[in-house]
Amino acid sequence: MLKKIIFFFTSYLGKLHEKKIAERLISLDFKPKIIFDVGAHIGETTLLFLKNFDSIKICYCFEPQKNIFNILKKKFKNNSKVFCINEAIYDKIIKKDFNVLYHQRSSTLEDIDANSLYYKIKSLILFNKVKNIIYKKEKLNCITLDSFIKKKKIIDILKIDVEGSELNVLKGCKKNIKNVKVILIEILHHDSIKNYSKIDIFRFLKNNGFRLHSSLKFPFYGFEDRIYINNKFFF
């Protein structure tokens, strides 16, 4: 019963959080046409974009976990605007171990610290033992956004939610980053990922011409969503 209450409460907070994200994006007063959703999961953010922007022409959804990808693909099978790609996005084209966690939304390409306070708390909430936080490892093919984008194009919104690999995704988009108008990126404030540096993410974005527009912290959780805008497109 307690577990159901926790999940219901989290879901409610999630909907409020998504509403705030939509309001901040709408306030930019632009008409996004091309969306890249990196770490799409089952398409929650893609649905948010489609619901709030009639201008969208195409949305590329990247989700590496096969079982999650199958749900994502089924959800959008009748939507000609959405293309689902079963690939992991990184800073280079490689094969890399993927840590699949019992809480699949926290699965990551990065090395995790299973002894972190964050995982201890999450383990209690999910009624799993900390030592079993990793369910299994999978070998994934990783590509870069630069390798995927064959022709120069304006990307109106680049959303990145990849559990600690955000900087690597950005580094793999060096050739095209100047053509991105808006970046919606998850920033972690907990200690679960080894060698994670939010400062390096902030510095990368600033050095590539982006400034912070909005910061939205998720209540009671160790992360926030940040909206960055490209100075070239927003004066």
Legacy VTK file of the C-alpha trace (Angstrom):
# vtk DataFile Version 3.0
C-alpha trace
ASCII
DATASET POLYDATA
POINTS 235 float
0.000 0.000 0.000
2.825 2.400 0.939
4.554 1.704 -2.370
1.376 2.595 -4.293
1.043 5.853 -2.363
4.666 6.768 -3.129
4.256 6.092 -6.852
0.963 8.017 -6.978
2.553 10.992 -5.235
5.586 10.884 -7.552
3.345 10.720 -10.613
1.355 13.736 -9.413
4.522 15.748 -8.834
5.769 14.685 -12.264
2.702 16.104 -13.987
3.085 19.418 -12.152
6.763 19.508 -13.129
5.968 18.842 -16.796
3.389 21.634 -16.751
6.040 24.083 -15.520
8.458 22.977 -18.249
5.790 23.512 -20.903
4.968 26.980 -19.551
8.633 28.038 -19.652
9.087 26.757 -23.206
5.905 28.467 -24.378
7.138 31.719 -22.832
10.008 31.712 -25.337
7.415 32.544 -27.990
8.855 30.409 -30.784
7.503 27.689 -33.047
9.655 24.555 -32.773
9.642 22.265 -35.791
12.480 19.778 -35.211
12.864 18.027 -31.832
15.570 15.652 -30.614
14.569 13.680 -27.504
17.700 11.941 -26.178
16.783 9.521 -23.422
13.166 9.425 -24.498
12.109 6.599 -22.151
8.451 5.892 -23.028
7.931 9.291 -24.638
6.634 11.419 -21.782
8.507 14.545 -22.866
7.791 13.972 -26.538
4.074 13.864 -25.718
4.506 17.099 -23.769
6.095 18.769 -26.801
3.431 17.501 -29.209
0.634 18.591 -26.885
1.906 22.147 -26.579
3.381 22.875 -30.023
1.317 22.358 -33.179
4.303 23.598 -35.182
6.330 20.388 -34.688
7.163 18.614 -37.941
9.401 15.811 -36.697
10.629 14.407 -33.404
13.552 11.978 -33.153
13.318 9.832 -30.011
16.431 7.971 -28.858
16.017 5.183 -26.297
18.667 2.445 -25.836
16.848 -0.013 -23.531
15.167 -2.563 -25.796
12.145 -3.283 -23.599
11.528 0.417 -22.973
12.085 1.167 -26.662
9.399 -1.363 -27.644
6.876 0.501 -25.474
8.004 3.813 -26.961
7.709 2.550 -30.540
4.269 1.066 -29.926
3.030 4.319 -28.394
3.933 6.342 -31.491
3.381 3.728 -34.204
0.536 5.757 -35.715
2.223 9.145 -35.397
4.068 10.082 -38.583
5.859 12.942 -36.813
7.751 10.681 -34.401
10.758 8.545 -35.341
11.986 6.133 -32.658
15.649 5.101 -32.710
16.971 2.249 -30.561
20.445 3.738 -30.039
22.457 5.165 -27.154
23.859 8.664 -27.712
27.386 9.381 -26.475
30.530 11.386 -27.272
31.966 8.748 -29.621
30.896 5.742 -31.673
31.701 2.792 -29.417
30.327 -0.279 -27.680
29.839 0.373 -23.981
28.455 -1.428 -20.934
25.042 -0.176 -19.862
24.076 -0.552 -16.205
20.447 -1.659 -16.066
19.089 -0.830 -12.613
16.043 -2.271 -10.873
14.611 1.212 -11.166
15.007 1.275 -14.937
14.619 5.032 -15.260
17.934 5.389 -13.426
19.829 3.017 -15.750
23.031 4.568 -17.045
26.113 4.229 -19.247
28.212 5.716 -16.458
29.863 4.083 -13.443
27.576 4.292 -10.444
28.314 4.533 -6.739
26.027 1.933 -5.202
27.058 3.122 -1.724
25.793 6.648 -2.307
23.166 8.102 0.005
20.909 8.599 -3.010
20.836 4.882 -3.813
20.368 3.940 -0.161
17.258 6.129 0.014
15.981 4.939 -3.363
16.573 1.343 -2.320
14.405 1.838 0.749
11.643 3.418 -1.323
11.688 0.634 -3.904
12.139 -2.102 -1.280
15.316 -3.451 -2.884
18.696 -4.032 -1.312
21.406 -1.525 -2.198
23.818 -4.274 -3.238
21.315 -5.361 -5.897
20.766 -1.866 -7.357
22.233 -3.097 -10.682
19.933 -5.691 -12.196
22.229 -6.557 -15.127
24.694 -5.139 -17.641
24.106 -4.873 -21.379
26.561 -4.058 -24.146
25.180 -1.183 -26.209
26.119 0.402 -29.508
26.687 4.123 -28.944
26.550 6.766 -31.655
26.921 10.546 -31.602
24.390 13.152 -32.619
26.945 14.477 -35.123
27.100 11.036 -36.765
23.291 10.850 -36.883
22.770 14.339 -38.320
23.898 13.932 -41.928
22.858 17.349 -43.186
22.996 20.723 -41.498
19.652 21.551 -39.901
18.223 23.790 -37.227
17.286 21.793 -34.125
14.614 23.721 -32.275
14.685 21.721 -29.040
17.321 19.242 -27.885
16.159 17.431 -24.763
18.765 15.391 -22.857
17.895 13.087 -19.950
20.496 10.316 -19.828
21.297 9.758 -16.146
24.760 11.253 -15.924
25.861 11.096 -19.586
24.558 14.567 -20.469
28.015 16.083 -21.018
29.029 13.210 -23.289
25.893 13.724 -25.383
26.773 17.410 -25.754
30.384 16.629 -26.697
29.117 14.322 -29.426
27.157 17.233 -30.910
30.035 19.713 -31.310
29.546 20.158 -35.058
25.829 20.873 -34.753
25.509 22.516 -31.341
25.525 26.007 -32.875
22.346 25.077 -34.770
20.401 24.150 -31.621
17.981 26.821 -30.442
16.932 25.422 -27.050
18.382 22.723 -24.804
16.282 21.083 -22.097
18.712 19.144 -19.921
18.511 17.187 -16.697
21.075 18.145 -14.049
21.817 15.770 -11.163
22.352 17.028 -7.620
23.058 13.688 -5.970
26.114 11.471 -5.614
25.047 8.402 -7.581
27.288 8.833 -10.650
31.063 8.665 -10.303
33.031 11.571 -11.821
29.841 13.489 -12.664
30.332 17.264 -12.893
27.447 19.637 -13.418
29.963 22.501 -13.483
31.536 21.003 -16.630
28.080 20.911 -18.240
27.432 24.561 -17.362
30.845 25.556 -18.708
30.361 23.630 -21.971
27.014 25.307 -22.628
28.339 28.788 -21.818
31.390 28.278 -24.039
29.113 27.260 -26.906
26.905 30.343 -26.742
24.067 29.235 -24.446
22.629 31.019 -21.435
20.325 29.766 -18.728
16.665 30.662 -19.197
14.947 28.556 -16.522
15.809 26.178 -13.719
13.114 23.814 -12.445
13.929 21.577 -9.511
11.865 18.443 -9.080
10.404 18.431 -5.518
12.068 16.024 -3.054
14.311 14.528 -5.751
17.975 15.166 -6.463
17.677 16.648 -9.925
16.451 19.654 -11.852
15.574 20.379 -15.456
17.282 23.395 -16.978
16.320 25.269 -20.127
19.210 26.878 -22.000
18.753 29.168 -25.000
21.186 29.878 -27.819
22.307 33.512 -27.901
22.369 33.329 -31.690
18.591 32.838 -31.821
17.413 34.613 -28.662
18.746 38.125 -28.109
LINES 1 236
235 0 1 2 3 4 5 6 7 8 9 10 11 12 13 14 15 16 17 18 19 20 21 22 23 24 25 26 27 28 29 30 31 32 33 34 35 36 37 38 39 40 41 42 43 44 45 46 47 48 49 50 51 52 53 54 55 56 57 58 59 60 61 62 63 64 65 66 67 68 69 70 71 72 73 74 75 76 77 78 79 80 81 82 83 84 85 86 87 88 89 90 91 92 93 94 95 96 97 98 99 100 101 102 103 104 105 106 107 108 109 110 111 112 113 114 115 116 117 118 119 120 121 122 123 124 125 126 127 128 129 130 131 132 133 134 135 136 137 138 139 140 141 142 143 144 145 146 147 148 149 150 151 152 153 154 155 156 157 158 159 160 161 162 163 164 165 166 167 168 169 170 171 172 173 174 175 176 177 178 179 180 181 182 183 184 185 186 187 188 189 190 191 192 193 194 195 196 197 198 199 200 201 202 203 204 205 206 207 208 209 210 211 212 213 214 215 216 217 218 219 220 221 222 223 224 225 226 227 228 229 230 231 232 233 234
